[in-house]
Amino acid sequence: MNHGHVLQYFAEITTIPHPSGHEEKMREYLLSFAESHGLFAKEDAAGNVCIRKPAAAGFERSAAVVLQAHMDMVCEKDPAKAINFQTDPIETVTEGDWMHACGTTLGADNGIGIALALDVLAADIPAGPIECVFTVEEETGLTGAEAIASDFFTGTMLINLDSEEEGSICTGCAGGVETFAAIVREPRAAPMNNVYYRFDVDGLTGGHSGTDIHRGRANAIKILASFLHRLPDAAVCELSGGNLINAIPRHAAAVFGVPPERTAEVERMFAQFEEEMTDAWNSTDPGISLALLPESPREEMIPSAAEIIGALEACPNGVLAISRTIPGLVQTSTNLSSIRMQGRSLIIATFQRSVVEAEKHEASKMVAEVFQKCGAEITTKSEYPGWTPNPSSPLLQTAVAVYENLFGKEPAITATHGGLECGLFRRNYPALDIISIGPNILGAHSPRERLQISSVENVRLFLAELLREIGTAA
C-alpha cells in the first residue's frame, strides 16, 4: 500500500520529544524540513510555525489552503514504564494494520496530522498555494492557536488534521473551560498509634475527556473518594490522582490511618469494595486493580478530610447533556481530572466542555459550588470557544463530493465533543471556512492509543484529491 512519505515522517516524529510546553525540538525539525525543501517558513512569538508552498504550475490563481496540526502530544504512560518524555523517543510497535507504543501514548494525536501536512509539502500535487500551520500547546489549553495573529496566514480555507475517524468530516466542536479548586488546610499532627495504609486505584482504561467521556469509563478519583467516604473517621494524610487536565484519570492513591482495633473492619470493607468495583466496571475497565497495602506512619494529616472526600464524591463527572440537534453528540460534560497536594493546598483540576456556551459556564459553576462548600478558592483558565457547524460551507460541500468520487460512498458529517483549535482561529479570521479530517485513532490520551495504518492511506488520498479539486475550481 502506498502511503507516500506519511509513515516515514511519522516515524521521525516519534523520535523527537515534544510534550506540551517543550516543542522546541519539533519546531527545529519543521524549520529544517522547510529549509531542506526550499520552502518559506516563519515562527511567531508563541512558537507556532507556518510553512508556505507555492502553487503548482497552472494553479497560480488558486486560493491558498491552510493545513493545520499541533506540535505537542499528550504524555501518558503505564506506571511501570520508565521514560522521560522530554528526552526519550516513543517506542512504536506495528501489529498488522495497527501501530501503538510500548507502554506510552503513541503521539498520533497529532503527530500523524503533522506527517500528513509534511507529505503534502513534499509531494508533487497539482494544487494552489499551501500554508501549513503548526501550533504549540494544544493539549494544555490551546495556547498556540489563541496567540495566532490575523496576518500569520493568508488562506480563507482551513483543513484541520486533528480528527480521529477516517470516513467522517468534522464540522464543529465543543468549547471548554478548566475549573480549579484550591483547598488550603493547615496540617495537623497525625495519630502515631494508628495503623496506616496506602489505597491504590490503577489499571483503568482512561481516555480522552472529550471524545471518550460518553463511554462511561471509570474515574480513578471518584473510586478513591467512594472508598474513603466509607471511612469518615480515618486520618487521611495524602491524596493524589490523575495527571492531565484533558484525560480521564486512570490512577489515584491515598494514605490514611485508623486505630489498631479497626484494621480488621477496614480490610473486610476493602475486600467487599474491591468485589463491588470489579463487578461494576467489568465491561468498561476490565483491567481495574485495587490495592490496600501497609504504609509507614505519617506525621501530618489533612484536617476535615471528610469534607474534601465528600466534595470529590459529590463533584459532577461525565456526560451532563446530549445534543437535541445532532444525534449522538455529547452536548455538555465535565471531567474530574486530577488532585494533587501542593504545599498546604490540595489542587483539584476539572474540565468542562459544551457546544452551548451558557451550559459550559453553568457546568463550571456547578463544580465550583461543590468545592466552595469546603472552603475552596476557585479559578478558571484556558477557556476557548466552540466551533459552530456550518452545513452550507463550500469547503464541506467540495470535500463531500471528492470523498464520494474517491470511495463510492458518502462520508459521515460529524461534530466532536473534543476540543479543536478551529473556534479560536475564527476569532481573528471570522470568514475562515473550516473542516477537520484524520485517520482512525483509538484510545488517544492513554497508553492504549492506536493508529490504523490503512486509514492513513485513505486520508492521504482524500487530502491530495481535495487540494487538487479546490485548485481546479478556482
N, C-alpha and C positions, 0 to 999 in steps of 0.2 A: 504494500500500500504506500502511496506517495504522500508524505506529509510535508513536502517542501523541506524547509530547514527548521520548522517549528520545534520539533522534538530536540534537535541539536541545540537550538538556542535555550530551550527549557533546561536541558541537561547542564548547560553552562551556568544558568541562573541558579540552579540548586547548589552549585559550589560556592556561590557568593553570599556571605552572611548579609541579611537585610531585614532584621527586625524593625518594628516601628520605632522611629526616632534615631535609627542608625543606618540610614540608607546611603551613606556616603560611598561605599564600595559599589553599590548598584548604580549610583549616579555616574561614577567613574567609568563603569562598564558601558553605560549608554552613550556617554560622550565620546568614548573611544570608538564605539561602534559607528557613530556618526562620522567621526574623522576618517576612519578606515574606508568608509563607503562614499566619501566626498560629499557629505550632506551637511547643510547648515544646522547648527544646534545652539541652544541657549538655555540658561537656567535663571530662575528668579531668586529673590532673597530667601524664600521659604525652602528652596532646594528642588522645586519642580523643574522638569526638563521638557523642552519642546524640540523635536527634530522635524525638519521640513524636507520633503522630497518633491522636486519639481514635476510638473505634468509630463506625461509621455508625449512623444511627437504626435501631433494631430489633436491633442486634448488640452492645448494651452488655454482655451477659452472656458474650460470646465471650472465649476466652483470647487473650492478646496473642501476636502472632507477631513474631519478630525477623528483620529482613532485614540482612544483613551484607556489607560490602565493605571494601576497604582503600584508603586515600587516595594511597599512593605508587605510583610507576611505575619500572620499570627504564629507565635512561637509557643506551642503546647507540646508536652511530652509525657510519656508514661513515667511514673515515679522512679522506676529502676533504670531509666535511660540516662546515661551520662553524656551530656552535650553542653557546650557553650554556644548559644545561638549567635553571639557576636563575633565568634572566631571560627566556628566549625562548619563544614559543609553539611548539607542534608544527604543522608544515605538513602538512595532510592532502590526500589525493587520492582521489577516488572513480572507479572504473573498473568499470562495470556493477554487479554485485552485491557488489563488494568495495571496502573502504576500506583505505588504507595511508598511511604517512607518507613524506615526501621525505628519504630517507637516514638516518632515525632509527627507533627504536621508536615505535609508534603510541600506546601507553598504553591500549589497550583492556583490557589486564590492568593495573589493574582499573577503569579509568575507565568502561567500559560497565556494570559492576556498580553503580557509584555512580549512573549515569544511570538505570538500571532502578529503583533504590530511590527516587530523587527523583520519577520518574514516578508511582510508587505513592503517594507522599506528596501529590502534587498532584492526582491523579485522583480521580474520584467512584466509588470501588469499594465495593460493599456487602460490608463485611467488619468484623471485630472490630478492636480496637486494634492499631496497628502501631508497632514500635520499630525505627528504622534506626540501626545501629551502624557507624560508620566508624573504622577503626583506622589507626594510623601504623606506618611502618617494617616492613611485612610482608615486603618483598623483601630486607631486610638483617638478618633474624633474628627476625621475628615479635614485635618488641619491644612493640608496642601491645597485641596480644592477650594477651601474658604479663602485662601490667600491669592488665588488666581486673579490677576489684573485683567481689565477689559481689553487690553491690547496684547495679551500673551499669545493668542492665536487668532486667525482671521476667518476660519471656516464657519459656515452657518448650519452645517450638519455635523452631528457628533455621533459616533458609534462607540458606545462604552463596551469594553470587552471583559466585564466583571460578572457576567451572568454564569449560571452553573447548570443549565439544562439545554442541551442541544435539541433543536427542533422546535424551540419556542423563541419568541421575540418579546422581550420585556419592554413595557411602555410606561411603567410607573413604579414608585417605591414609597415606603413609609418614611416619615420624618422621625427624628429621635431626640432624646434628651437624657443626660446622665444625672441622676439624683444621688447625692451622697449624704450620709448621716454620720456625724462625728459625736460620739458619746464620751465625755470626759469623766473619769472616775478616779478619785484618789485611792490608790490601793490600800487594802487593809491586810493586817497580818493573818496568814492562813494557819488554821489549827495544825500544830506539829504532830498531834497524836492521831490524826486522820490517816486512813489508808487511801493512797492516791492511784488513780487510773488514767490511762490515755484511751480515749474513744476515737476510733478512726472509721471514716466512711470513704470507700475507694471503689475503683472498678466500674464506675458509672459510664454510660455511653456519652453523655455530654453533647456537644454540638454547638451550632451557631444559634445565638439567642434570637435571631430574626427568622431565618429560613427553616429552623428546626423546632421553633417554640410550639408549633401546633402538634408535634408528635407526642406530647405528653410525657417526656422523659423525666426521670427523677432529678431533683436538685439536691446536691450533697448537703448544702447548708440547711435546707428545710428538714432533711432527715436528721441531721445533727440536732437541730432545735427540738424536733419531735421527741428524741430520746431524752435530752436534758430536761425537757418540760416535765417528764415523769419523775424527776429528782429535784423538786423545788428547793430542798434544803441543802443540796450539795454545795461544796465550796469550789466554785468554778475559777480556775486560775488562768487558763489560756483558751482562746478561741481563734480559729483560723479556717479559711475555706475559700475555694475558688481562686481564680488567677486573673483572667482577662474580663474586662467590662462587657465584652460582646460574646462571651461564651457561657453556656450552661455549665455550672460548676460540677466537676467530676470527683472532687476530693474535699473533705473537711475533717477537722480534728479538734478535740477539746481535751484539756487536762482538768480533772476535778477530784475532790477528796470527800470521803464520807467517814463517819465514825466506824471503828472496827466492828461493832455489833451489827452494822448494816451491810457488810460485804456480801454475805450470802444472799440477802434480798436483792442487792444490785446485780449480782451475777445471774440470778434467776430471771430478773427483769430483762437483762441483756439477751439471754437465750431466747426468751419469748419475743422480744423486739426483733431480733435477727430473723427469726422464722417469719414473723409478720411482714417484714420488709422484703425478704426474698420472695415470698408469695405475691406481694403486692406489685413488685416491679419486675417480675419474671419475663414478661413479654417485651418491655422496652429496654430494660437494663439487666440482661441475664448475667453479666459479669459482676454484679454488685457484691461487695465484700465489706463486712463489718467486723471490727475487732475491738476487744476490750482487753487492754494489756496493763500489767503492773507499771507504775510510774514512781519515780523518786519524789519525796515530799517537796512542796513548794513553800517559799517564804511568804509570798503575797497572793491574795485572791482578789477577784473583781467584786466590789461591793454591789449589792442589789442586782446580782447577775440574773435572778429570776425574772426581773422586769425586761432585761435585754432579750433573754431567751423567749419570753412571751411575745415581744415585738417581732422577733425573727419568725416565730410561728405565725403571727397574725399578718405579716407582710404579704400583700398580694403578689402572686407569682404565676406566670403563664398567660394564656390567652384570656383577654377581657372582653373582646367583641369580635364578631365575624362580619365581614362586609355584606351589606344588603344589596350592593350593586354589582360586585364582581364575585361570582360563585367560587367558594373555597378559599378566598383570600382572607387572611387574618387582618382585621382592621386595627385592633389595639391590643397591646400586650405589655407586660413588664417582666423583667428578669432580676431575681436576687442574685447578683453576680459574684460578690466576694465580701469577706470580712477579714480584717487583719488588725493586729494590735500595733499601735504606733505610739511609743512612749506611754503616756497615761490615757491615751484615747483609743477607742475602738472605731475604726473607719469601716462603714458599711456602704458598698457601692451597688447601685441598681441602675437599670437601663429601661426606659420606656420608649415604645415605638407606636406610631399610629399614622394612618393615611389621613386622619382628621386632626387638624392642629388643636382644636379645643379638647379633644379626647386625650391627646398626648399630654397636655398640661394638666388635665384632670387626673390622669393616672399618676403623674408625678406628685400631685397634691395628695392623693390617697396614700402613697408610700410615705411622704413626708409626715403626714399626720400620725401615722402609726409610730414612728420613731420619736416624734416630738413629745409623745406621752411619757417617754422615759428620759426626757431632758436633752435630746439630741439637737445639735446645731445642723441645719440643713443648708446645703449649697447645691446648685445645679451648674453644669457646664457642658460644653461641646454640643449645644443644641444645633440641629440642622433641619432644614425644611424638607418636606416630602416632594416627590416629583409626580405631578398630576398627569394621568394618561391623556393622550390626545388621539382619539380614534381617526381623526381626519388628517393626521400627519402625512405629508407627501413622502417623507423618507420611509415611514412604515409601509405605505402602500406599495412603494417600489420594492422594498425588502420582501414583502409577502409574494409579489409576483415573481421575483427572482427565485425564491425558495421553491415555489410550486413548479417552475420550469425545470429546476435542477433535480428535484427529488420526487416529483409527481404527487405531491400531497401538500395540504395546507399546513403551515406552521401554527403552533398554538400562540395566541396573543395573550400575554400574561402581565401581571404586576407582581412585585415581590414585597414581602414584609421585611426583608433585609434592607439595610441602608446602602444606597448607592450615592455617588458624588453628583449625580445629574441635577438634582434640585439646586445644589449650590452653584453650579455653572450658570443656571438660569438667572441668578442674581445680577451678574454683570453682562450676560448675553441673553436677554429676555426673548429674543426671536429665535434662539437656537432650537433646531429640530433634532430630537434625540431618540435613539433606540439603544437597547443593550442586548448583546448576544454572548454566547460562550459555550464550551463543551460540557459534557457531563462530569460534574464533580460531586462526590458524595462525602459526607462527614467532614465538611470544612470546619475549621477552628478546633479540630480534635485530632489526636494521633491516628484516627481511623480514616482520615482524609484519603480519597482515592480519585484518580483521574482515568476516565475511559479513553483509551488511545484512539479507537476508531472514530469517536465523536470529534476528536481534534481535526481529523481529515475533513469531515463534513463541514465544520466551521471554517476551515481554511478555504475550501472550495466556495462556500457561500459568500465569504467576505470578499474574495477576489472577484467573483462574478458581480456582486453588488457594487463594488467600486467601479468596475467596467461599465455597468449599466448606468450608474449615476453620471459618469464621464461622457458616455454616448448621448445621453438625453439632454445634455447642456446645449 
